[in-house]
Structures are given as structure tokens and as C-alpha cells.
Amino acid sequence: MTISTAKSAFWKGMRDSAPFILVAGPFGLLFGVLATEAGLNVAEAFSFSLAVFAGAAQFTALQLMQEYTPTLIVLVSALAVNLRVAMYSASLTPYLGDAPLWQRACAAYMTVDQSYALSIIEFERRADWGTRERMAYFFGTNGLVAPFWMAATVTGSLIGAQVPDSLGLDFVLPLAFLAMIGPMLRTRAHVVACFTACAVSLPATLMPFNLGLIVAGLAGMIAGAQAELWFARRSPELEDQE
């Protein structure tokens, strides 16, 4: 395994991830604007993106912070939103588990939807790659997206500072969540999870400290998991009937 091969894998990862800046850019700008609306300055908004680097979790935490939710609930809610990353990590371990600890730590920080999706597909295709090449490709998938997200956050914060309070952007955050959720509803189990969470969230708004968000999320995950098992059992039965 040569250095040039690892470099080639890194640049391939960057090329493959290039289309995702069309998503990271607008959402980074939006987060920066909304962070400013919530009272964060440019440095705080940038630090937020740098420390968390997870769009959905950042929007969730920001929403709860605007509602003066206790810090513990904010942290738990953000972690709940990002539970899927634990599954991503488990899936990547067979391919990246032999890498040095510092590389695995960096990879854990950079594990987001686009880096996982691109990497797992490429790793399954390229059986000839070793750990070094796989890690180079994985880092490459964030070579454009991560800096672009950070830069977009700063730009959005600077723009947000110029937006008059009379304009009012409170409605934008729910729209951002809808835009993120829509493309994720790829299976029937996803749809069941989504609508269960929505149904539970309405009465759960009566719970104190915005605990309804966590309860609705757990209900959605349980319903989605059960639906996945039910659909999996039904498929062989339908095939037998045919």
C-alpha cells in the first residue's frame, strides 16, 4: 500500500462528496442566521458548529436553548437525535477498526450522514483497499463538506447580525427540520416512526422541560423498530402465498 494510493483515495473521497456542499452550504447559512437570532455571536455560533458538527443535533439544541430548556435536557435531546451515528460507527468498525486510535477518534468526530453513506458503499466495492486507504477516503469525504459547513455558519452569523428583529425568522427552524426529515423517509418503517413520533409529540407538549421531544423520539424509534420486524416477517409469508 503506497502513499500515492492513499492520496488517490483521499482525493476520490473529496470528489465524491462535492455534491453534498449544495446541502451543507444552505443549512450552514441557515444555522448561522438562526444562531444569531437566538442570541449567539459569530464566535459562539462557529464554536457550536466546530464542537458538535452534526446538523440535526445542532438545530435541535438551538431550538431547545431558545425555549430556555434545562441544559441536561438539551444534551440528552441532541444525543437522542444523533443515536443513528452509533449504528454508523458499528457498521464502519470492520473497515476502520485497525486504524490508530487518533485516526479513529478523528473519524468518530467526522462521522455524519454523507461521510458514512459514501464510505460504506466504497468500502464494499473496493475489497482491495486496506485500512490506510479506507481511512484516507473517509477523511476525504469530509475534506470539502466540513470546512464548507464551518464557513457557511460564520457567513450565516454575519448575515444574521444584519437581519432586523422585525423580520422574524422563527418559522424557519421548523421548516429546516421538515427539509431534513423528508429525504430520510425511505422505507415504510421510517414512515411509521415519523408519524408515531408526530402523534405522540402533540400531547407530550404538556410535559415539563420539553421532555415531550425525548418521549416522542423514543416512541418513534420503538414503533419504527417494531414495524421493521413486522414487515420483515410479512415478506416471507407473502412470498409463500404467491
C-alpha positions in Angstrom: 0.0 0.0 0.0 1.7 3.2 -1.1 1.3 6.8 0.0 0.2 7.7 -3.5 -2.6 5.1 -3.3 -3.8 6.6 0.0 -3.7 10.1 -1.6 -5.7 8.9 -4.5 -8.3 7.5 -2.1 -8.4 10.8 -0.3 -8.9 12.9 -3.4 -11.6 10.4 -4.6 -13.4 11.0 -1.3 -13.3 14.7 -1.9 -14.6 14.4 -5.4 -17.4 12.0 -4.4 -18.5 14.4 -1.6 -18.5 17.5 -3.7 -22.3 17.5 -4.5 -23.1 17.5 -0.7 -21.8 21.0 -0.4 -25.0 22.1 -2.1 -26.8 20.8 1.0 -24.2 21.7 3.6 -23.9 25.3 2.4 -27.6 26.4 2.7 -28.1 24.6 6.0 -24.9 26.0 7.4 -26.0 29.5 6.4 -29.4 28.9 8.0 -27.9 27.6 11.2 -25.6 30.7 11.4 -28.6 33.0 10.9 -30.8 31.3 13.4 -27.9 31.1 15.9 -27.6 34.8 15.7 -31.4 35.2 16.1 -31.1 33.1 19.2 -28.6 35.5 20.7 -25.3 33.8 19.9 -22.5 35.9 18.5 -20.4 34.9 15.5 -17.6 33.3 17.6 -20.2 31.3 19.6 -22.0 30.1 16.5 -18.8 29.0 14.9 -17.7 27.2 18.1 -21.1 25.5 18.2 -20.6 24.1 14.7 -17.0 23.2 15.4 -17.7 21.4 18.7 -20.8 19.5 17.6 -20.5 19.1 13.8 -24.0 17.5 13.4 -26.6 19.5 11.6 -29.8 17.9 13.1 -28.4 17.8 16.6 -27.3 21.5 16.3 -30.8 22.6 15.2 -32.4 20.5 17.9 -30.2 22.0 20.6 -30.7 25.5 19.3 -34.5 25.2 19.3 -34.4 23.9 22.9 -32.0 26.6 24.0 -34.3 29.3 22.6 -37.1 27.8 24.9 -34.8 28.0 27.9 -34.8 24.2 28.4 -32.5 22.9 31.1 -29.0 22.1 29.9 -29.3 18.4 30.7 -32.5 18.0 28.6 -30.8 19.9 25.7 -27.8 17.5 25.8 -30.0 14.4 26.1 -32.2 15.5 23.2 -29.2 16.3 21.0 -27.7 12.9 21.7 -31.0 11.2 21.0 -31.2 12.8 17.6 -27.7 11.5 16.8 -28.2 7.9 18.0 -28.0 6.8 14.4 -24.3 7.7 14.4 -23.7 4.9 16.9 -25.1 2.5 14.3 -22.9 4.1 11.6 -19.9 3.6 13.8 -20.7 -0.1 14.4 -21.0 -0.6 10.7 -17.7 1.1 9.9 -15.7 -0.7 12.6 -14.9 -3.8 10.4 -13.3 -1.5 7.9 -11.6 1.1 10.1 -11.2 -0.7 13.4 -7.5 -1.5 12.8 -6.5 2.2 12.4 -4.5 4.0 15.1 -6.5 5.4 18.0 -6.1 9.1 17.0 -7.4 8.4 13.5 -10.4 6.5 14.9 -11.1 9.4 17.2 -11.0 11.9 14.3 -13.2 9.5 12.3 -15.7 9.4 15.2 -15.9 13.2 15.2 -16.4 13.3 11.4 -19.0 10.5 11.1 -22.0 12.2 9.6 -24.6 11.0 7.1 -22.8 11.8 3.9 -19.4 10.5 5.1 -20.9 7.2 6.2 -23.1 6.7 3.1 -20.2 7.4 0.7 -17.7 5.4 2.7 -19.7 2.3 3.3 -20.6 2.0 -0.4 -17.0 2.5 -1.5 -15.6 0.1 1.1 -17.9 -2.7 0.0 -16.9 -2.1 -3.6 -13.1 -1.8 -3.0 -12.2 -5.1 -1.4 -8.5 -4.4 -2.4 -8.3 -1.4 -0.1 -6.6 -1.7 3.2 -7.2 0.3 6.4 -5.0 3.2 5.4 -6.8 3.7 2.1 -10.2 3.4 3.6 -9.3 6.0 6.3 -7.9 8.3 3.6 -11.1 8.0 1.6 -13.2 8.6 4.8 -11.3 11.8 5.6 -11.6 12.9 2.0 -15.4 12.7 2.2 -15.2 15.5 4.8 -12.4 17.4 3.1 -14.9 19.8 1.4 -18.0 19.4 3.4 -16.6 20.1 6.9 -14.8 23.4 6.0 -17.8 24.5 3.9 -20.2 23.9 6.8 -18.0 25.9 9.2 -17.6 28.7 6.7 -21.3 28.8 5.9 -22.0 29.0 9.7 -19.8 32.1 10.0 -21.3 33.7 6.9 -24.8 33.0 8.2 -23.9 34.5 11.5 -22.6 37.7 9.9 -25.8 37.9 7.7 -28.0 37.2 10.7 -26.5 40.0 12.6 -27.8 42.3 9.9 -31.3 40.9 9.8 -33.8 43.3 11.6 -35.7 41.8 14.5 -38.9 42.9 12.9 -38.4 40.4 10.1 -38.9 37.4 12.4 -37.3 34.1 11.4 -39.0 31.9 14.0 -40.8 29.9 11.3 -37.6 29.0 9.5 -36.4 26.4 12.1 -39.4 24.1 11.8 -39.1 24.3 8.0 -35.5 23.4 8.3 -36.4 20.3 10.2 -39.0 19.3 7.7 -36.5 19.7 4.9 -34.1 17.4 6.7 -36.6 14.8 7.7 -38.3 14.4 4.2 -35.4 12.7 2.4 -34.9 10.3 5.3 -38.3 8.7 4.9 -37.0 5.9 2.6 -38.9 2.9 4.0 -42.3 2.0 5.5 -40.7 1.6 8.9 -39.3 5.2 8.6 -42.8 6.5 7.8 -44.2 4.6 10.8 -41.5 6.0 13.1 -42.1 9.5 11.8 -45.9 9.6 12.2 -45.8 7.8 15.6 -43.4 10.5 16.9 -45.6 13.2 15.5 -48.7 11.7 17.1 -47.0 11.4 20.5 -45.4 14.8 20.4 -48.7 16.6 20.4 -50.0 15.5 23.8 -46.4 15.4 25.0 -46.1 19.1 24.7 -47.8 19.3 28.1 -44.8 17.7 29.7 -42.4 20.0 31.6 -38.9 21.0 30.5 -39.6 20.0 26.9 -39.4 16.3 27.8 -42.0 15.6 25.2 -39.4 15.7 22.5 -37.4 12.9 24.1 -40.6 10.9 24.8 -41.8 11.3 21.2 -38.5 10.4 19.8 -38.3 7.2 21.9 -41.9 6.3 20.8 -41.0 6.8 17.2 -37.8 4.7 17.4 -39.7 1.8 19.2 -42.5 2.0 16.6 -40.1 2.1 13.7 -38.1 -0.9 15.1 -41.3 -3.0 15.6 -42.6 -2.0 12.2 -39.3 -3.1 10.6 -39.6 -6.5 12.4 -43.2 -6.9 11.3 -42.5 -6.1 7.7 -39.6 -8.5 7.7 -41.8 -11.3 9.0 -44.6 -10.5 6.5 -42.3 -10.6 3.4 -41.6 -14.4 3.5 -45.3 -15.0 4.2 -46.4 -13.0 1.1 -43.8 -14.8 -1.0 -45.1 -18.2 0.2 -48.7 -17.2 -0.8 -47.5 -16.2 -4.3 
